[in-house]
Amino acid sequence: MLDLRVLGPLEAHGDSGPIHLGGQKQRALLSLLILNARRVVATERLLDELWGERPPRTAATSLQNMVSNLRKALGPERLETRPPGYRLVVDEAETDVGRFERLVAQARELSGEPRSRTLSAALSLWRGPPLADFAYEAFAQGEIRRLEEQHLGILEERIEADLECGREHELVAELEPLVQQQPFRERLRRLYMLALYRSGRQAEALQSYHDGRRSLVGELGIEPGRPLQDLFARILRHDQSLERPQEVAATRGAETDAIAAAIAAGRLVFVLGPGVNLAGATTGNRHDLPVRESLAPRLADAFGCPPEIGTELTKVAQYVAVTQGIGPLYDELHLLLDRDYEPGGVHEFLADVPALLRDGGAPPPLLVTTNYDHALERAVAAAGEQPDVVSYISLGRDRGKFLHRSAGRPTRVIHTPNAYSDLPIDDRTVILKIHGDVEHGPASEADSFVVSEDDHIGYLVETGIGGVLPVTLAARLRRSHFLFLGYGLVDWSFRVFLHRLWPDEQPAYRSWAVQPDATSLERDFWRRRGVELVELPLEEAVGRLREQLVATLEPAAVR
């Protein structure tokens, strides 16, 4: 196991302790390879970065010698020769940059205290200025600027999370010197103004705006951006949305009352997205439930995707499908997904809903998910239920149809959905896996994933899902409220799913989405689709729903 660090002075550690890295040029070479870990770096680029535009005649030989020395220090398998250059073979957990980026990706699916804690853990990996040994080296200047900008951006995200947790008094002291050091960074000034306002220092918050405007107009000749101007205006009118989250929490209970009532009546469909798998996660544990953000880099590593492909799962999967074929793509997805991942808090809440509804005399729930794993099925089974699973078929002669799995009965393809009556939707919980499923066991013949760009394009051009689902299931979808859990606006594939669900863009019944810290664009996204936004952390929202559901259904069970 290696531990390679560039977020500060360059360091390398192995199982036996610190690794000697040689002279400055060799250390610079290792830094370049770490920053491009798992990607091939061309020999010509290395020569240019290390020696400039006019390398000496011996530069190529010197580079080969340094590569040889690094192989001895790190292990021969760690540095591959791959045309047109070299590739450093490390896991993302073996570099501080990789660990930092993984924690940041996880934090962005969280809110409140877990988000703050995870971002703080990411920032704690920094031991000083990045690439501190190479502050005056030409090759490092671009990377130093990029990393410093990334660090400052994540620091701002952590401060936003701390504000959500009500730590404005502590943040004022932290933000004041940062704003002085970065007078033109408007996001920092907005956070400073908000911290001041929530600390009861309205006049100072307004003064900070005027100070920032004076700097921008006087030195750059520009006015503050619209977000900073809007915050100034909201502070002037004491806008309630600026108050501390705990002060407005009392008004939020009503947001979940109507949802609990719809659940208790057996008229609500739960729709689970990728964020459900991250609810409650705080570390980069490899046993965490898989999410789109974690599947993409693992596929990219496994198949050597070039960096220009990006980190979006649909693009990475498309690259693999085109260059390697569907078979290798499915084999790798099966390897990543066919594991006994532990259910999270949201899964456990949903697993308890069938018994609560049964005791209250309501029909069992319909649970829709776009995740491929089996965490939801495991949670429901652990609660003593035997759910039926209806999953989409994305490959083969039955592509576009659905598969019905039921305990104690053979698996069936639903060929004639309008006449299919074998789904006990009024008697048992049904899990609808709208983007496919991973099959348990080594055979993997029934694996099905709506995962690549082509998959989503094909998914979009097909008719609404009501035409391929069993008639009873389609009728339930048409006559239900919806609650979206763990979705955001980031992934365009989710909008494809919504179009498939509602070709007319609107649900027929009042519906909700739980999404904390929604941006104005995300609020508009949900509003245009007739979905009300509940801006609560996911775990807090399901905790409230559990309490309200128990309070609503227990009296009915007693009667």
N, C-alpha and C positions, 0 to 999 in steps of 0.2 A: 504494500500500500504506500503510495506516494502522497506527499502534501507539498504542493508547489504554490508559492505565494508571490504575487506582484502588487497587491494592494498595500503598498509600503515598500521598504527595501526588499530586494529579491531574496527569497529564502527557499530552500529545498530540504525536505526531511523524508527519510525512509524508515523502514522498520527498526533500523539500528541507530537512528538519530539523525543529526544534521549531515547533509551531503556537501562535500567540497566541490565547488563549481568552477574553479580555475580563475583565469584572468578576466579583464573587463569585456573583451570581445566575446569570449565564450559565454559569459553571463548575459551579454546582450543577445546572443543567439538563442539561448534558452528562453529569455523573456519574449522574444518574437514568437517562438514556437508555442509558449504557454498562451499568449494572446490569440493564437490561431489554432488552439488545441483541437485535435480530431480533423483538421483540414490540412491538405497538402499545401506547403509553402514552396513556391518555385525557387530553384537555386539562384536564378538571376535576381530575383527580388531580394533574397538574403544578401547576396553580394552587394547590391545597390544600397540596402539599408545599413549594412555594417561598414562599408568602405566608401560610400558615396558614388558619384558618377564616374570617377576615374580610379577604380580599384587597382592595386599593384598586381604585377604578373603572378605573384605567388598567392593571390587571394583565394583562388579555387582550391589550391592544395591546403591552405590554412583552414578553409571551411571544412574540408574533409577530415582534417585532423581534429578539429573541434567537435565535429559530429561523432567521431570515434571516441573521443574523451567523454562526451556526454553519455554515450551508450555504456561505457564502463561505469560511469557514476550512477546512472538511473536504471540500468538494466538493458540488455540488448534488444528485448522485445518492445521497449518503450519508444524507440525512435526508428521508424520505418523509412526505407528508401523507396519512394514512389514517384515515378515520373509526373511532373518535371522537377521534383525536389524531395522534400522530407515531410514526414507527418509524425507529430507527437501523439502517442496512443495513451490516453488517460481517460478515466471516468470523470464526469462533471463534478463528482464529490472530491476529486483529488486536486482541484485547483481552487483557490479562494475566489476567483472570478466566477467559476461554475457554481460554487455554493451560494455566493451572493445572488446570482441571477435566479437560482432555483427558489431561494427564500422570497425574493421579490415577487416572483410569479405566484407563489402560494399566497402571499399577503394580499395580493390584489383580488383574491377571491374571498377574503375575510372582511370583517368590519370590527370597529370598536377595539376592545382590549386585545383580542387575538391578533388583529391587524397590527396594532402598535407593537406588540411583543415580537411578532415575526419580523417586522421591519427593523426593530432595534437589534435583533439578532443578526440581520443582514449587515447593518451598519457597523456592528462590533467587529466584523472581519477586517475592517480597515485599520491598519497600524500606522498610518501616516499618509503623506502624499503618494499617489500611485507611481510605481516605477521610480522611486526616490533615488536610486543609484544612477539614473540616466536622465536627470532633470535637464542637463545641458547637451544631451545627445540629440542630433537631428532626427534620427529614426523614431524617437519616442515622443516627440512633441504632439503629434496628432492623437496618439493613444492617450497621452496624459490629459489632454483637453477633453477627450471623449469620456474618459473615466471620471474626471472631476465633475463634469456636467451631470453624468449619471448619478454620482454620489449626492450632489446637491439636490437633484430632482427627487431622489428617494428620501433624503432628509426632509424635504417639504411634505412628502406623502406621510412620513412618520409623524410630523407635527400636526398634520390634518387629523390623523387618527387620534393623537393625544387630545386635540381640541374636542373631538367627538366624545372622549372619555371625561371631559370636564376639567382638564388640567391647565386652564388658561393662565392661572396665576404663576405657575412654574414656567410656562412658555414665554411670558413677557420678557423675563430676564435672558432666556436663550435667544429669542428673536431679535432683541434690540441690537446687539453687535453684528448679527448676520445682515440685518437691513442696512447698517452703516457700511459694511463691507461690500454689499451688492445693492447700491442705491437704485439701479435701473431694473432690478428683478421684481416685477410687479406681483408675482405670486407670493413671494416672501412678504412683501408689504401688506398684501391682503390678509395673510395669516396673522401678521403683527397687529393690524388694525382690529381684526376680529377678537384676538386675545385681549387686547386693551379694552374693547367694548364690553366683553363678557366679564371683565374684571372690574367693571364699574368706572372705567376711565374713558368716557365718551369723548371728552374734549381732546385728550391726547391722541385718540384714534383719528379724529378729524384733522388734528395738526399733522399727524404723520402723512395723511393724504396730501395736504398742502405742501409739505416738505418734498414728497416724491414728485408732485406735479412741477414744483419749482425746478427741481433737478432735470426733469425730462424736457421741459420747455426751454430752460436756460442753456443746457449743454447739448441737447440733441434736436431741439426745435420741434418736438412732437408732444401731443397731449397724451395723458394716461389712456390705457386701453379701456374698452367698454366694461369688462368685469370689475376693474378698480373703480371706475366711475359709478357703476351700479351699487357697489358696496358702500361707497360714500353716501349715496342717496338713501340707501336703506338704513344706515346708521342715523342719518338726520331725522328720519321719520319713525325711528324705533321699531323697525319691522320685526314682528314676532318670530319670523323664521331664523333670526340671528341669535335667539336665546339659546341657553345651554340645552343639550338634548334631554337632561334629566328634568328640566323645568317644563318642557313641553310634552314629556312622556305621559302625563296624566290625560292629555287630550288624545293620545294614540290608542287607548284601549278600545274606543269605539270603532277603530279601523278593522279590528279583528272580530268584533261582535257579529257582524253580518256574515263573515266567512264561517264562523262557528255554527251559526244558525243553518247555513246552507249544507254544511257537513252533516249536522244532526238530522236534517231532513233527507239525507241520502241523495242529494241533488248536486253534489260537487265532484268534479273530476280533478284529481291532483296531477300536475304535469311536472316531472322532475328533469332538471337540466344539469349541466356539468358542475355548477357551483355547489350542488348538494354533496358531492363527493369530497369537497374541501371544507365543509362546515365543521368547525372544531379542530381542524388540522393546524398544527403550529410548527412542525419540523419537516425536514426533507426526507423523511423515512421512506425507504423503498417499498415498504409494505402499505403505505398510504393508498387509498382507493385511486384508481387511474382516472385522470382527467385529460381533456384534449391537450392542455398545455404540457402535460408530461409525456403523452404518447408521441407528439410530434418530434421532440428532440431525440427520443429513443429510436424512432424509425430513421431519423436523419443519420444518427450515429451508425446504426446497423447497416445502412445501405450507402453511406458515404455521400449524402446529398450535398451538392455545392451550396455555399452560403447564400447565393442570390435567390435560391428557392424560397428562403424565408423560414419562419417558424410556425406558420399556420398549418394545422393538421391536414386540411383538404389539399393544400398545395404539395406538402411533403408526400402524402399518400398518392397523389396524381403522378408525381415524379417517379415514385417507386413502381406504380402500376405500369407506366409507359416504358421505363428502362429495364425493369426486372420481370414484370408480369404480375398478374393477379395472385398466382399461387404463392410466390415468396412473400408478397404483401400480407396475404391472409395467414401464412405460417407464422410470421413475426407478430402479427396482432394476436393470434391465438396464444403464442408464448407469453405475451404481456398480460393478456386478459383472463386466461383460464387459471385463476388462482382463487384461493379462499380468502378474499379480501374481507376485512371486518366491516360490518355495517356501521354507519355513523348515526348521530343523534336524530337526524331527519328520518332516516330509514326506520329507526326504532319507534319513532312517533307514529309513522304510517302503519307499522306492523301492529300497533295497539288499536288502531281505528276500527278494524273489523269487529273485534269483540265489543267495543264501546257501542257501535251502531247496532249490533245484534241485540245487546241488552236493552237498547232503547227502542227496539222494534223497527229499525230502519234497514234498508237493503245494504249489502256489503259495498265497499268502495271500488271505483275504477281508478287504477293507478297507471298513468302513462309516463314513459321515460324515454329519453333519447340517449341514455347511456347504454353501453354494451355489456357491462359486468353483471354479476349475479348477487350483488350486495342486497338489493331490495328483496329478491326471492329468499335469500338466506334469513333476512330479518323477519319476513312474514312467516316462514316455516318455523323459525325459532319461537314465534309467538303461538304456535300450535295450529296455524292455519294451513290449508292446502290450496294454494292459489292456482288458477289456470293461467297459462302464459300464452299470449298471442303475439308473435313476432314477425317482422317484415322479412321477406326473402329478396335479397338484392342481387342474386347471382343464379345462373342456371336456367333451365327451361321454365321454372315457376317464378321467375323474376317478376316483382311487382305484386305478388300475392302474399298472403299471410299464412303462417304455420300455427297450429293450435296444439299446445302441450297440456295434458291433463293427467293428474295423478291416477295411476292404475289403468290408464287407457292408452292405446297406441297414438303416436303423433300423426296428425293429419294436416294435409295442405287444404286450405279453404278454396276450392275451385269455384263453387257457386255460392257466393256470399249472400245473395238475396234469399236463398233457400236454406241456409245453414242455421240449424236450430239446436246444435249440440253444445252451445256455450251457456253454462248455468250462471248467467250474470246476476240473477236475483238470489242465488244461493251461495255463491263463493266469490271471494275476491278475485278480480281479473287484473293481470298486469299486461299492459299493452306496450310492447317494445317497438316503437315506431321507426327506429333507425337500425333495427337488426339486433343480433345476439351472438354471443360466443358459446359454442357447444362445450359441455363438460367432457373431459377425457381426451385421449391422444388422437382419436380419429379425425375430429374437426371437420367432418363432412357437411354438417349443418351450419357451419359458421356463416354469418351474414352481416355485412357492415356497410351502411351508407356512410362512406368515409372520404372518398376522393371527390375532386371537382366533377368528374363525369357522373359519379353516383348522384350527386346533388342536382346536376342538370337534368339527369333522367328522372329524378324524383320530382322535380319542378314541373316537367312537361306532362306528367301523368295527371289523371283526373283526381279530384278530391278523394281523401281516404275513405269517405263514406261509401264509395262505389266498390271497394275491394274488402271491406270489413264485413263480418257477420251482421245481418240485419239488426239483431238486438243490440249489438255493440254500437253500430252507427246511430241507432235511435237514441241511445243513452248520451252519446256525444252531442247530438243535436239539441237535447232537452236539458242540458246541464250548465251549471256555473263552472268556471275554470279557476284554478289557483296555480299560478306558475311559481315554482320554487327553484332557485339556483340558475336563473337566466339573466343575461344582460344583453347589451347591444353589440358587444365586441364581435361576435361570431356571425358572419353573414349567413351561415348554414341554418341558424335558428330562424331567420326570416323566411328561408325556403320552407322550413317546417310549418311556420304559421300560415303561409300561403296554401300549403297542402291541407292544413286543418280547416282554414276558413277562406275559400277562394274569393269570397266577397269582402274579406278584410275585417269583418266584425263578428264577434260572438253574439248569439241570440239572447243570452242571459248575462246578467251582471257578473263580471269576472274580475280577478285581482292578480297582481304580481308582487311578490316580496322582493324588494331590491333596495338595500341601504345606500345612502350617498349617491343617489341617481343624479346625473347631470341634466341640464335643461334639455339636451338633445334626447336623452333616454326618457325623460318625462313625456316629451312630445311624441316619441315613438310609441309608448304605451297608450297615450291618450288617443292618438289617431286610430288605434285598433280597438277602442272602446274598453280598454282594460284599466282599472283603477290601481294606482301604485301605492303600496304599503312600504314606507321607507323605514323598515326595522331590520336589524340584523336577523339573519335567517334563523338562528337558534332561539333568539328571543321571540320571534314571531310564532314558531311552532310550540314553544313553551307556553305562550299565552293561549294558543288554540287548544292545547291539551287541557289547561285549567278550565277554559270556558266550555269545552266539550263535555268534560266530566261534570261540571256544574249543571249543564243543560240536560244531559242524558240520565244522570243518576236518579233524579226525581221521577223520570218516566219509567225507569226500570223498577223503582219501588212500587209505583202504582200498578 
